[in-house]
Amino acid sequence: MKRFLILMLLCITVIMLVAGCVPEKPVKDGKGELAVTIDREFTTPATHSPLEWWQTHHPTVINSGDIKEQDCLYCHQVDRSCNNCHGYVGVRKIK
């Protein structure tokens, strides 16, 4: 019984440590250092609707040549809206 309690305490400690190390997912207009922010002067283009589709498919659109990466930078600031997500998911950061 004593071993079981020690094992449970150890598991709970490890879970708490791991949970504290995982950064919050980047969210548009969210809070914290990974918040994705876009200047309010820009309206969302039709190509970004629905946003959930665009978030997962924009690499395909850019790689196909339909939109150039440089065109994204008219509205997106690299450090506030691109690289926080790219770093979170572990893909190449935009320069």
N, C-alpha and C positions, 0 to 999 in steps of 0.2 A: 504494500500500500504506500509506503514511504517513497519507494522508487517511482511509482506512478505519479504521485504528487510532484516530485522533483521534475519528472519528465514533462508534466503538464505546465509547470511554471516555466520551464525552459522554452517550451513551444510558444507559450503566450508572449514571453519576452522577445523571442525571435520574430514573431509576427508583428509585434509593435514596432520593432526596429526597422523591419522591412517596409511596413506601411508608412512610416515616417520618412523614408528615403525616396519614395516614388513621387516625382513632381506631379502637380495637378495638370491635367490635360489642357492644352491651349484652347481658349474659347473666344469667339468674336465678342468684343465689348465686355470681356470678363475682367476679373480682378487679378492682381499679382503680376509677377515678372513674365509669365508666359501669355498674358492676355494679348489677343490679336486686336489691334486698333487700326482703323482706317480713318483718315481725315474726313470730317463731316461734310466738307465741301463737295465730296464726290458722291454721286448716286450709284447704286448698284447696277451694273450693266445686265442686260437680259441674259448674257452668256453665263452669269453666275447663279441663275435660278434653275432649280432649287439649290440653295447653298450646300446642302449635304451632298448632292451629286457632284457639284463643282469641287468640293474639298477632296474628294477621292479620285476624280477624273482629270483634274487640271494637268497633271504630268503627261497624260496621253494626248491632250489637246496641244500642249506646247511641243511635245516630241514629234507630232504629226506635221508641225509647221503651220497649223491654222492660226496660231497666235505665237508671237515671239516672246521669249522671256523678257526682253528689254521693254516690250509694250506693257508688261505688268507693272513696271516701275514708275509709270506715270501716276498711278494711284497708290501703290503699295510702297511703304518704306521698309526696306529690307530687314532692319533690326526689330521693327515693331509688328510686322505682319507676315513675314516670310520665314526668317531663320529661327524664330521661336518654335514654329511648328516643325520645320525641317529638322531641327536639333532633337525635338521630342520623338519624332518617328525614326530618326537615324539615317536621314538621307543627305545628299550633298547640299551644303549651304549656298545661298545665292551671294555673289560678290558684287 
